[in-house]
Amino acid sequence: MSPPAVFAYGSLVSRASVAETLGHDVAAPVPASLAGWRRRWSLARDNHRAEKSFESLAGERFDFCLGLNLERDPEAADEAAPNGALVEVTAVELERLDRREIRYQRIDVTDFVHPVARRAEFAPVFAFTAKPEHFAAHPPPRAVVLAAYLRACEAAFEALGPDELAGFAQTTEPVPVPVVEARLVRDEIPAGNPRAW
């Protein structure tokens, strides 16, 4: 029987970040892509009410932090399919990732994984997409992307393999808001969840 996996398309591509959440090292992520979907900056976290708040290094507080999200797009061309990685997990580890990805819902994307051969290696395959209350089709006012988050994503794709960072850039919507260096100013973060973004 094949183990379940998560299709990671942002910070979860980072083996170190997943290991921090799960409390142990994980198998090397397996490059894959997700046909019929697109990757956009359409997850909005309220910077005043969430479990963590940030401000710019100049002391400015912004209202929302944007994160990457997957959106279904049946008409998307194959070359637009977001690249990412399959991360093998157990059922218990899936529950821990649910607690990390609190603004996302876990859905089954097994049928969209490419190359198709990967479906036999991992089943089912899940991905995290924005819950309706956190989905932002357009960036809300005074929204930013935290530079640490963007750097973490880019570093993870660079480590994933040759051409993966270029694929990430090619299949990701351009950042629609300012990218800011920031510091954590309020912390009610569950253990194992990222603190840098």
Buried (B, 14 or more C-beta within 10 A) or exposed (E): EBEBBBBBBBBBBBBEBBEBBBEEEBEEBBBBBBBBBBBBBBBBBEBEEBEBBBBBEEEEEBEBBBBBBBBEBEEBEEEBBBBBBBBBBEEEBBEBBBEBBBBBBBBEBBEBBBEEEBBEBBBBBBBBBBEEEBBBEEBEEEBBBBBBBBBBBBBBBBBBBEEBBEBBEEBBEEEBBEBBEBEBEEEEBEEBBBEBB
